[in-house]
Amino acid sequence: MPSPSKKRKLNKDSKPSPVPLKGLEYFFSKQKQNEESGPVSTGSGSRESAQELTDEELARKLQAEWDLEVTEQTTSEVTAKTGEDCSAQYGTKEDSEAVGETPSVKPDIPAPATPAEAAAKVNGKAVGAKQFLNLSSAGFSEDLVTASIPFDESPLVFDPSKYVAHLQEHWSSDSGDASYALLIRCFILVNSTTSRIKIVDTLVNCLRVLIEGDPSSLLSAVWLATNSISPPYISLELGLGGSAISKALRQVCGLDNKSLKAIYDKYGDAGDVAFEAKKKQSFMLRKPKPLTIKGVYQSLVKIATAQGQGSGEVKQRIVDKLLQDARGGEESRFLVRTLCQHLRIGAVKTTMLIALSRAFLLSRPPDADFPTKPASELAALKKEELTEVWARGEEIVKACFARRPNYNDLIPVLLEIGISEELLIRCGLTLHIPLRPMLGSITRDLAEMLTKLQGRDFTCEWKYDGQRAQVHCDENGKVSIFSRHLELMTDKYPDLVHLVPRIRGDGVSSFIMEGEVVAVDRETGELKNFQTLTNRARKDVTIGAITIDVCLFSFDLMFLNGQPLLDRSFRERRELLRSLFHEIPHHFTWVKSIDATSADSETVLEFFKSATENKCEGIMVKILDNLTTVPYLGEEPDDPPEETAPSTPTKPKTKQKTKSKGSGPGEGQEKRGRSRRKPLLATYEPDKRLDSWLKVKKDYNSSFDTLDMVPVAGWHGQGRKAKWWSPMLLAVRNEESGVLEVVCKCMSGFTDAFYKANREFYDDGEESGEPKNTRTQQPSFVEYSGPRPDVWFEPQEVWEMAFADITLSPTYTAAIGLVSDERGLSLRFPRFLKKREDKSLEEASTSDFLAGLWRKQEAKAASTKGGQTEPADEAFDEDQDD
């Protein structure tokens, strides 16, 4: 072993060796030794027993000792190299201890420089690596600059200019971009209310601050608030499992599996778990860098685009970094909910579009010159006048998004030109970008349908049991096929792609057509059910490997040779479709149809029977021409006019009660009130549900009704069913609040095979040890106050349910206020029919729809009791899409 003098000589021409790394084990091993041997004496005198110190105090004292060792080693090396006495320059041992024993360090502020830091530089040059812990309290501090902004004020009172300058100064200390804390402030306020007015107002004010303060962050904020990172037709999935988030929480917050599971068992919600875990984080190894809105969104995109070998590690590092930089429990809560894709703050598509339209009517970016409406001028308007101003802007923004449903296209144009008619041109129909499909209203029977369409020419079409498809083809022959949910499914149907050149007639260069893809027997043309179609592979399908043949039954044409056809009547669109495209039997053809009037009831009935006999769901009935002079019979002519201003008090019960009285309907009623009083038009209206299209299904025409409901919880069964979930709670959705409202328990209609598969899908982890699609606590977005179930489901399925009738219930609050001020609605003898794999949660039946069924039932009962045969008229076309 070389002597100290030889060691100095060997190191004379080389850089000082780095100080050896000593981790937490080094410090807390000393703590253990101290506990065994008693008080330890240091150069500054005896130290008090480790047992009398907290972990933080002990760690800081150990930090001071380590600083001294580093100082002495570095000083001796520097002295040997320069011949100077560095100890006089950088302080004494007592000074080091005084610095090292600083009792506390404020959050987000680095600790004062220690002698080790000072000795690490000589003449401005680093001579040794910084190898000691920088202890600071956990990042549970909140962003105080944004915490007090009153986003929940009325937009006509809120003034963004009061806060923008201060916020910009605050943001400039970091990257200059809007902080994620600003968005979290908005989320907290939105999450704390069920009032639709408050939710919209809060979003409007937050968007206005971003428009005026940091327009470049607006797009990212909208994506994050709508709980998505891309439109449906661009496949960008985070692909994060619960293990990645759990691992990040354990690493960042210093928890073990047992502790984390205990928190989850107590709270159930992943965001709440992150909030509580953040509380337990006592030390951080570095100062967190404040998250920005753009930074969080870009991180999510990186997670979604990470592919190939090592992508799991890349995703894990990004998640770790996000949770490390999250300041405070609320940022952690909503960040984890975003990562889990369960943000659920009520900022659904319609709400966000309304908020955007109002925000751009009131504010504009600093470099824009489009006109806005002064808040003082709007505040002076009457309620009806203000509603009309809001409605004009909302209609334009909604129409643009229906034609091009991508915020990446909409937001930049809004920032440039604001709300104007030009927006409809700039964000119009485009090839290979799906438009949102037009939807049909429900009618319960043929008699009601004929009454509504009295005096009009209409067509009846078979409603096939298949998958709705939107086919795009450009001048170069590129084909894209989209589902009704706007998901790209071109790879699923290569046979249809190969078919397009054969069906396109002369003079057709580009088009967008709509039809139904149905499984068929290629030889006979016999139709097969939807279940057969679901057995077809979804990805990387090759024509040679296809075992399930399909036929495209086309029914509409929305775009032709670069020109949109949405404003043409259905008769014109259908004529163009059938004259410019070639039919290929059992591959491509038109939907089977007949034209009729309300006087042709017998013909329509026979057509309906033929549809159901050929494995179709029923018929679709569509207006052929735009007849503005024919009165619409879908509503009593002497009904009082409805106001269209959204009015949503904070309590759901009051909100729905108000809506039922007609004094202040919400968004859905606003839309219904305006559209029902307009003449029925035969134009194609994207993303609208109008009586221009009606559907009559065989289930609706039968002796029982059905509802599409969401399973939300279950109990352990009894006896033979003890190992399964039975009964199960089922809910409908409140379209305005986004809440799932429990309606009933169900334990009928299930097979043993279904019970087994359902138990595996909703696994509470009791046997497997790995919970799946379940939670231990009631989700905040599920409204239920009855006996506590044994397990809560993660809502993600839609089940079709039959029932005997609907009753008023003192237990369940679904549709409360719509039919009764004190009671909700429940089902008698509910029975499971099937899973609706073709439906998402957003398409489950609504509480409005349930209330409509109840009113229909009561009207029928009253009619029967009074000997009347004429069906009572009521608004029944609100929801329940196919």
DOGU-797856 format. One record per residue (C-alpha): x, y, z. Coordinates in steps of 0.001 Angstrom, whole numbers, plus 524288, in hexadecimal, padded with zeros to 5 digits. Layout:
// DOGU-797856
XYZ/...
***
This chain:
// DOGU-797856
800008000080000/8063180CF87FC0C/80941816F680677/8019B823A480755/80D0082B5280179/80E43821D67F61F/7FF948225B7F43A/80026831117F31F/80B5382FF67E970/803DF826447E10E/7F83F82F397E0E3/7FFDE83B717DE43/7FCD083C1F7CFC5/7EF6F836327D04B/7E23A83B587D448/7DDF8838DC7E23B/7D6CF82C1B7E362/7C84982D807E587/7C31582C567F333/7BDC981E9D7F53D/7AF0A81D6F7F41F/7A81781AB1800E0/7999E818268007A/78ED28178F80A81/793CF80A8C80F68/7A0418115F81401/798C881B2681C4D/78ED78122F82236/798D38077D82502/79F2D8118A82DDB/79213813C683440/791428053F83721/79F188052B83CB2/79BE6810D184542/78FF880A0284AA0/798587FE4984E5B/7A44480561853E3/79E1581166859F5/7A25A81FA98586D/7AD218224C84EA1/7B74582CAB850DC/7BB1C835C0845A2/7C52B8404884412/7BBD184A698491A/7B80F8430885541/7AF0A837F2858C1/7A2BF8369E850C0/7957D833908568B/7902F825FB85525/78AE082223847E3/77E9781D7984E8D/77B9582B86852C6/77C3C830BB844D4/7727A82FEE839F1/7768D8298C82D37/777F4836CB826DB/7804A83C82831DA/788EA8308D83218/78A65830AB82358/78E8A83EE5823A6/798B883C5E82E26/79DFC830E98267B/79E04839D281AAF/7A697843628222D/7B05A838AE82589/7B0FB8345C81775/7B3048428581355/7BE938435D81C8D/7C4B783730816E1/7C2F183C4B80922/7C86C8499280D0A/7D487843D98135F/7D75783AA180803/7D511844FD7FDA7/7DC9984F4D80523/7E892846A0806C1/7E8A68438C7F833/7E718851C17F47B/7F1C8855B97FDF9/7FB1F84BBE7F845/7F87D850DC7EAB3/7F8CE85F837ED0C/8007D860FF7F98A/7F5F28698B7FF1E/7EEF1867FC80BD5/7E0FB865BE80799/7DC358638E81551/7DD8C872078184B/7D61C8756980BE6/7CA9B86C3880DBE/7C83186CA781C49/7CA488647A82864/7C4E3857C882D08/7BB8F85EE18362F/7B665866DD82AB4/7B3DC85A568233F/7AC4A8549982E68/7A46A860FC82FD3/7A0C58606F8218A/79E70851CB82196/79531852DB82D51/78BE185C64826FC/77EF68584782D2A/7768A858D6820EF/7765585C65812A9/76A80862B580C52/763DA85B0080193/7693485D337F3FB/774A38655A7F934/7821D85F0A7F8DA/7899485DB380591/79465867C880880/7A198864A3802B7/7A9ED85BFA80B5C/7B8DE85C4E80C75/7B90B8504C803D6/7B2B18581D7F901/7BBE0863767FAD7/7C7F285AEA7FB4C/7C3C3854467EEC9/7C82C8602A7E705/7D56A866AB7E63D/7D746872BC7DDEB/7C999870897D85D/7CC94862A77D3B8/7C65F856527D8E0/7CFB784CF17DF5F/7C67F842DE7E4D6/7B90183D6D7E22F/7ADE6840E57EB3A/7AB36833EC7F1E5/7A28C8371F7FD5E/793EF836ED7FFA4/78CA4843A27FDF4/781A784183807BA/775688494F805EC/767A28472980A7E/75ECE83FC48013A/75875846CD7F5F7/74B72847C87FCB5/74B938567B7FB46/7415285C917F28F/742E88670E7E846/73DE5872A57F009/73D9787B987E43E/732CD873C87DDA1/72BF086E9C7E9C9/7239A87AAD7EBD5/71F2C87D9D7DDDE/7102A87DC27DE0A/70DDA875F07D1B0/7001C872A47D650/6FB64880A67D4F7/6F21D8845D7CA24/6F9BA886FB7BD89/6F2C88941B7BCE4/6F92B897D07C9D4/70644890DC7C8D8/71123899507C33D/71D1A8918F7BE82/7255789DE37BD67/725D989EB47CC40/72D998921A7CCC5/734AB890917BFC2/74011899C77C293/742DE893A77CFD8/741A8885F67CA44/74AD3888F67BEF8/754EC88E2D7C887/75346881F17D0BF/754A28790E7C4D8/7609E8805C7BFC1/768CB87B547CB11/767BD86DC57C505/7654A86B2D7B6A0/75BEB876547B43B/750DE86CD57B12D/7442B86C357B8D0/74584863D07C4DA/73E3E857177C6A1/739DF85C937D3C2/7310A8661C7CC6F/729C185AEC7C619/729368538E7D2FC/722C885F607D94A/7184A85E787CED2/716CF84FBB7D0D4/7151F851557DF82/70A2A85B277DDE2/70379853377D341/70489846D17DB58/6FE6684D777E70D/6F1538505A7E091/6E6B7849557D90F/6E11C855F47D3B1/6E2548562C7C4F8/6E26F8650A7C53C/6EDE38652C7CEC3/6F55585B087C6E4/6F3D0862BC7BA53/6F70D86FB87C0DF/7034386A237C737/7081E8647E7BA67/70522871297B335/70D04879537BCD3/71891870037BCC8/718B886FC87ADF0/7182187EA47AD91/7241B87FCC7B641/72B7C876C57AD20/7269C87DD57A0EC/72B6D88ADA7A61B/7371D886327ADEC/73CDB87A7D7A6B0/7358F876E079A2D/73FB986C90796DF/73B398646D7A287/72CBB864F079F23/72C97858FF79652/7339C8507D7A042/72A63855317AAE7/71E6D851777A2EF/723B2843CB7A04E/726CE841C87AEB5/719A78470A7B33F/7126783DE87A9FD/71A3B832487AEF8/7204B82EEB7A1E0/72C9D8318C79A0E/727BF82F9A78C2F/71B3E82E2A78442/7154F820837838E/719DC81E0A775A7/7282881FB677989/72C0F8141A781B8/7339B819BD78D2F/731DA811AD7996C/739D4813957A5B7/73AA9804F97A7AE/73DB1806827B61F/73A117FBD77BF90/737347FDF27CDD2/7446C7F81F7D128/74BCE8034F7CAA6/7448280D817D291/745A4805937DF1A/75432803EA7DD18/755D2812737DAD6/74E49815B67E73A/7568680C357EF21/7633E811B17E9ED/75F9C820087EAC5/7588C81FA77F7C4/760F38154E7FE61/755FC80BA4800DF/756437FCEA800D1/74C017F4257FAC6/744F37F22280796/743C18009E80A70/73F1A803D07FCC6/735077F8F77FD0B/730067FDB880A23/72DCB80B3E80464/727148058A7F871/71E507FCF7800CD/71A37808F780869/717CA812667FD2E/715F380A217F0F0/71833815147E72A/725D6815667E134/7263F824377E1DA/72299824477F037/72D2081A197F2AF/7372D8230D7EC57/7325E82E6E7F4A1/73411826C680139/74100820D87FCFE/7465882E6E7FA63/74387831F380883/74C768271680D0A/757D782BEB804D0/760C68326780EC1/76D66834D180755/7713A8379A7F964/77EB3835FE7F365/77CEB841917EA66/7746384D6F7E8DB/768E784A1B7DFFC/767F0851A87D35B/75A2F857547D24A/751E98503A7C85E/74C6E857B97BCE1/7401F854FF7B537/747B4852E47A8A6/751E384AAD7AF9D/747CD8415D7B553/740D583FCB7A854/74D9783D767A102/75172833537AB28/744AC82C217A8ED/7471682C3379A53/754B7826A279C93/74EDE81BD67A4DD/744F2818A879A4A/74EEF8189678F53/759468109379669/75A94803A678F48/763A67F83A78DCA/76D987F255796DB/76F9E7FA157A33F/763318021B7A153/75E317FD9E7AE91/76A08803677B558/768A2810007ADA2/75A6B811457B1C6/75DE780E4C7BFE1/76852818EA7C02C/75EC9822F37BAC7/7546A81F617C4D4/75E8581FED7CFBF/7630482D537CB40/75534832A87CA92/751ED82E0E7D852/75EE6833117DD9A/75C33840997D822/74E02841067DC6E/74CC284B927E6C5/742C2848D47F128/7389D83E717F2C6/72ED7843F07E917/73881843E57DDD5/73BB7835D67E12E/72D53832437E20F/72958837827D4BD/736008336C7CE46/733BC825457D231/7257F826067CE03/72A2C82AF17C0DE/733DC81FC67BFC9/728EB816437C320/7200381CD17B915/715B081EF37C39C/7162482DA87C582/7074882F0F7C5F9/705F883D8A7C8E0/6F9DA83ED77C06B/700BD845E27B538/6FA9183D437AAE5/6FAE7840D779C8E/6EEB68494D79C5A/6F28D850A27A8A8/7002A853987A37E/6FAE7858917967F/6F1798619379D9B/6FC8B866797A64A/7055F868F679A84/6FAEA8707F79343/6F8258795279EE0/7067C87B447A211/7097C87FF079439/6FDB1888F079437/7037C88FD27A01F/7124288ED479E38/71C8D88E7279392/72B5188C5279340/73413898557943F/7381A89784785E3/72A55895507805A/720E689FAF77B94/713D6898B977A27/7084189F3F78103/703A489AF178E69/6F7DB89E48796C0/6FA628A7437A273/6F60A8A0AE7AEF5/6EF4C8AD167B391/6E7468AD7B7A70F/6E30D89F4B7A8A5/6DFE18A1607B709/6D61B8ABDA7B32E/6CE748A2937AA6A/6C20E89BAE7AE63/6C2E688D307B111/6BCA08897B7A421/6C582892A979C85/6D1B188D7D7A352/6CD6387F907A07F/6CC2D882D979215/6D9E0888AA791C6/6DF9F87C9479843/6D7C48737A78F83/6DCBC87944782B6/6EAE08772A78680/6E842869A278BF8/6E1728654377F90/6ECFC8693677717/6F71B8628977FAF/6EF028561F7811A/6ECA5855857726C/6FB38856E776FAE/6FECA84C4A77957/6F4408433D773F8/6FA1F8447076662/70853843D976AB5/708F483E1C77881/716F0841A877BCB/71B0D84C5B7853F/7280F84CF977E05/72096852A177281/716A385AC3779FA/71EBD861CE78461/729208680777B60/71E7A86DA6772A9/716F4872DA77E58/723508797C7833E/724E287FCC775E9/7171B884137721C/70E6B881B477DE7/6FFF487E5D77C79/6FB368815F76EB6/6F4F787B1A762D2/7028F8799C75D16/704F986F5676775/6FB5D8665076080/7035B8678C7540D/7109C865EF75A6D/70C0885A2376248/70338853D875854/70194845FB7536A/70E9283FAF74FAB/71236832A2749DD/7182D8289F75320/7131F8302875EE3/7063682A1476332/6FA80832AC765BD/6F1FA82F547713E/6E64A8276D76C52/6D84282C0976C54/6CFE8824A677622/6C1F581FE1775E8/6B7958224D78032/6B029817237864C/6A1C881502783F7/69AED80A6978B9A/691F98052F78118/68DC48071477312/6818E80EAB776C9/68979818FD77DC9/692E8819DE77262/687EB81BBD76883/681FD8265277103/68EB182DEF771CB/6911482D6C76329/6833C8305975EFF/682D6837E375241/690B9834AE74E47/6970082B7774494/6A0A78226474B2E/6A8668162D74880/6A923809F1750E3/6B5F8802627511C/6B9B57F59075723/6C1B07F7C27637B/6CC3D7ED9076205/6D2A57E6C576D87/6E0767EAB4769EF/6EABB7F53D76BCA/6E8C780301766E2/6F3DD8073275DFA/6F833813FA757E3/70039811DA74B7B/7096381C7174655/7105381BED73937/718C88269B73335/71D3E8297772549/72931820D0726F4/721158152672AD7/724CA8156973938/719E980F7174162/716DE8118A74FC6/70BF580ACE7573F/7071D810077644A/6FDBD80A9076E5F/6F22E811EE773F2/6FB208156377F52/704C181B6B77584/70ED6810C3777AA/7171F80D0476BF3/7140C7FF24767B8/719E17FEB875A09/722AA7F36575DDD/716E67EB9F76260/7107D7EBD9754ED/71AD67EA5074A4B/7108C7E3BE741D3/708807F03E741D6/714907F84A73E92/7172F7EF3773321/708E27F0AC72F15/708A07FF9372DF2/70EB1800D672034/704657F76F71B0A/6F89B7FEA472074/6FCEE80C6371CB8/6F648810F571042/6FB7F8198470574/6FD8B8278470986/6FECC824617180A/70C008290471CEF/709B382A2372B8B/6FE8E82737734D1/6F9FA824C3742AE/6EF1981ADF743E0/6E87F8147174F5F/6E340806C6750B6/6E1E07FAB675906/6EBE27EFBE758B8/6E4BB7E2E175AAE/6E9C57D4EE75B7F/6E3D37CD0775050/6E4447BFE5749EE/6EB5D7C2F673D41/6E45B7B8677359E/6D6537BAD473997/6D70F7C8C673EA9/6D0BF7C49174B68/6D2AC7CE877563C/6D9AD7CA99762B7/6D8C67D0EA77015/6E1D87DAD07762C/6E8227D09C77EF1/6ED6C7C9D0772E1/6F38D7D68476E5C/6FA537D88577B86/701AC7CBC277979/708E67D1C776E19/716FC7D5D1770F6/718F57E45577365/727317E6DA76FCD/7309D7E2C27653A/726167DB9775DA5/72A477D6337506E/720907D322745B4/7252A7C521744BF/722D07C2C37534B/714D57C7DB7539B/70B127BDAA75832/6FF627C68C75AA9/6FA727CD4774E6C/6F3CE7DA7874EF7/6EB4A7E2DD7465A/6EA857F1AE746C1/6DC717F66C7463E/6DDC7804CF742DF/6D33C80EB4746A3/6D90281C7B745A8/6E2B9824EF73E3B/6E834830F174542/6F3738355473C7B/6F5CB8343572DD2/7010A838F672538/705C3842F772F12/6F8448485573246/6F0C5845E173EF8/6E2BA8415E73D40/6DE198439B74B2D/6D4B284E7274745/6CE438464B73C98/6C19683F2973F68/6C20B830AA74210/6BAF382DE67353B/6C5D1834D572DB6/6D0CC82E3E73536/6CAAA820E17333E/6C8EA8232C724B5/6D73F826DC7231B/6DB5681AE272ACE/6D37981153722C3/6D6A7817697158F/6E5558192E716FD/6E92E80C6C71D93/6E8637FE6E718C7/6E1647F3E27204B/6E88B7E6E97224D/6DF557DCB372822/6E34E7D75673562/6EEDD7E0DC735B4/6E9897EE9473410/6DB727F2B87328D/6D1517FC39737BE/6C9407FA84743F6/6BC107F496740D7/6B1CC7FF4A7413E/6A43D803D673D46/69EDC811A073BE7/691FC8146B742A1/6893B81E5D74951/681A081DD5755F5/675FF8189C74E40/67D8280C2B74AC8/67CB28060A7583B/67A237F82F7535F/685A47F8C0749F4/68EA07FDD475499/68A277F32F75DF6/68CFA7E87C7540E/69A4C7EE6075161/69D3B7EEA975FE8/699997E04F76133/6A2417DC95755BE/6ADB07E3AF75C24/6AC4E7DC8E7690C/6AA887CF8076230/6B7767D17E75B10/6BF767D34476789/6BEE97E21776755/6BD007EA39773AF/6B1977F1BE76DEE/6B0537FD177648F/6B58B80AEA76304/6AC018154375E31/6B1A28217B757B6/6ABC182E077526B/6AE1682F2D743C7/6ABDC83DAC7412A/6AD1984AD3747E5/69F0184ED3749FA/69F4885B2475240/690B285D96750F2/68C41850B7756C7/689D0851F876585/6913A848F076E7A/68805840987769C/6920383B9378051/68E248457478AAB/6818484B8678F54/67FD28589678852/67AEA85F9279478/6869385BBC79CEE/68CD0867927A37A/6997886BEF79D0B/6A597866CF7A385/6B0F086F267A7C4/6BDE886AF97A239/6C723870757AC61/6CE1A865E67B400/6C9AB866377C200/6CFC385C117CACB/6CF5585E3A7D981/6D9C3857CD7E19E/6D1B884C6E7E69E/6CE52841FA7DC98/6C0B58409E7E221/6BDB584F1B7E09C/6C43B84F5E7D35C/6BBB98449B7CE02/6AFB0849D77D49F/6B1AB856E17CDF6/6B38C850137C113/6A7048485F7C26C/69F37854AD7C4DC/6A46885AC27B87F/6A91F8673A7BF18/6B77F865137BC88/6BB9A8594E7B4BA/6C9AB854ED7B3A6/6D17E8523D7A782/6C9AB846667A31B/6BCB884D387A4BF/6C20D8596879E65/6C55D8518C79266/6B86184A82792B0/6B0AF8570E7949F/6B6BC85DE4788F2/6B7018525177F8D/6A92784D8F78264/6A32D85A9377E79/6AA5185B277717B/6A484854CE7655C/6A9998472876320/6B438847E5758C1/6B9D983D3275059/6C7CC8425275132/6D2DE83A9F75778/6D55E8403A76509/6E21083AC976AD4/6E1C98376D77948/6D36083ABA77AB8/6C7DF8324377E61/6BBCC8373F77776/6AE5D83248773EB/6B28583325765B0/6B7878255E76819/6AF5581C237702A/6B21F80E1C773D5/6A87C8038E77714/6AEE97F75D77C8E/6A8B07EA4C77F1E/6AC4C7EB2178D86/6A5307F81E78E92/6994B7F262787D0/698737E6B1790D5/6915E7E54179DB3/69D197E9807A5BF/6A68C7F4F67A52C/6B53C7F4537A69E/6BF8A7FD207AC7B/6CE1A7FD887AA03/6D3D77FE337B7B0/6E13D7FE807BE08/6E4F67F47F7C89C/6EB577FBCF7D3E4/6EBEF7F28F7DF99/6E8A37E5177E4D9/6E70D7DC847F0C8/6EBF67CEDB7F395/6E16D7C5207EFD8/6DAE57BB937F8F2/6DB6D7ACC57F88A/6DF177A7E77EB10/6E2577B5BE7E6D6/6EB477B8AC7F257/6F7677B93A7E9C3/6F1257C29C7E010/6EBAB7D05F7E030/6DCF37CFF67E20F/6D5617D8CF7E2AE/6DB8F7E4257DB68/6D8837F2A97DB74/6D5417F90A7CE80/6D4E7807767CB24/6D105811027C09E/6D8C481D447BDBD/6D50282B4A7C075/6D878831CE7B3AA/6DA6783F2D7B9BD/6E26983C187C5D8/6E993830287C0B3/6E579828927CCDA/6E10781A687CC50/6D421819387D3B0/6D10E80BD17D934/6C39C806997D56C/6C27A7F8B17DA59/6C8907EBC07DE56/6C80F7E0757D4D6/6CA027D1D77D6A2/6C1C17CC7E7CB97/6C5427C85E7BDCF/6D34A7C43E7C0AC/6D8CE7B6E47BD38/6E3217AFE97C520/6ECD87B2187BA22/6E9DF7C0A97BA8F/6EB577C10F7C962/6F8A57BA987C860/6FD857C3867BDA6/6F8247CF6A7C4B8/6FF027CB927D162/70BDA7CA757CA1B/709DE7D7807C365/706207DEA07CFF6/710367D8747D8E8/711A27DE147E699/71E947D6F27E881/71A347CEA97F414/71E997C2267ED76/727B17C6A07E2AA/72E557D1437EA9D/72D5D7DA657DEDC/7211B7E2FD7DEB3/71BF87E5A27D11C/711777EF477CCE7/70D077F1137DAF7/70EA67FABB7E60B/70BF37FA337F48E/705BD807987F5ED/6F9D880D697EF64/6FE26815D97E3DF/6FAC6824247E50F/6F3C18238F7D804/6EA32818E07DC4F/6DE0B81DA47E371/6D8FD813837ED04/6D561813E37FB6B/6D01C806417FE10/6D6847FAAA804E3/6E5087F9FC80232/6E8AE7EFC57F7E5/6F40B7E6667F9D9/6FB527EB987EE12/6FA9B7F7537E508/6FCC37F53F7D696/704D57FE107CDE3/6F9E7802757C4B2/6FD447FE3D7B6DE/6F26A7F5617B1B7/6E4A37F76A7ACBD/6DA537ECD77AEED/6CD097EC377A887/6C29D7EA117B2CA/6B4467E6767B1D3/6AA677E9207BCA6/69C077E8317BFE7/699707F6727C317/69F34802A97C942/69BD1806DD7D709/69E3C8128B7DFCE/6A88880F407E9EE/6AC2C815057F734/6B98080E3E7F64F/6BE92811487E8C2/6C02281F5A7E43E/6C13181D467D594/6B935827AA7CE59/6B52782E227DB17/6AED583B277D818/6AAD5836EC7CA7A/69EBB82F677CEBB/69E62831C27DD66/6A46D83BB77E680/6A6DF831A87F11C/6A8E78248C7EA72/6B10481ED17DFAE/6ADEB813A97D67B/6B0B4805287D74D/6AD617F8E87CF6F/6A4B37ED7D7D325/6A9A97E0197CF75/6B5C17E47B7C7DB/6BB837D9D37BF43/6C89A7D9557B847/6C7AA7D7707A996/6D5627D94F7A41B/6E1AA7E17E7A440/6E17F7ECDB79ACD/6EF4C7EBB879570/6EBE57F5B378B05/6E94E8003A79522/6F22F8088A79DA1/6EEB080E477AAE8/6EB3581B187A45C/6E077813EF79D13/6D9FC80D8D7A8C2/6CBF48116B7AB7B/6CA2581E507B27F/6C1C4822427BE06/6B9FA82AAE7B478/6B73E81EA17AC55/6B32C816FA7B876/6A9F9821FE7BC5E/6A448821E17AEAA/6A187813557AFC8/69AAB815907BCAC/6923B8207B7B712/68EDE817E57AB79/68B1E80CE77B4B0/6828C815D57BCFA/67C0D81BC47B10C/6790480E3F7ABB2/6736C80A097B8C3/66AEF8162D7B98D/66671814407AB8F/662CB8061B7AE16/65B9E809817BA84/653C8814077B3CC/6508880BA07A818/658878144779F02/6600480E96793AE/6673D81A8778EA4/6758481A497933D/679D08256879BCA/6844382E09795F3/690DA8303279D55/69EFB8334079ACB/6A514825FF799B3/6B01E827E379013/6BA9F82C4E7993E/6C4838215379963/6C700812BB797DE/6CEB0811D678B4B/6D1A48052578442/
***
